[in-house]
């Protein structure tokens, strides 16, 4: 299972790193009721690299018991 999490993390990182070349420098993150929004740098999405592996690990652990 640890090997699958490492592979999922690596594949996610490669996909997100590739997408950063296609995205604009700033990405809208949140829009309020008034229509004003906040933006983040495009490299912010690389912080989400381990999320699919963590979700996979949590689901597998939950259903193994």
Secondary structure by P-SEA (a helix, b strand, c coil): caaaaaaaaaaaaaaaaaaaaacccccccccccccccccccccccccccaaaaaaaaaaaaaaac
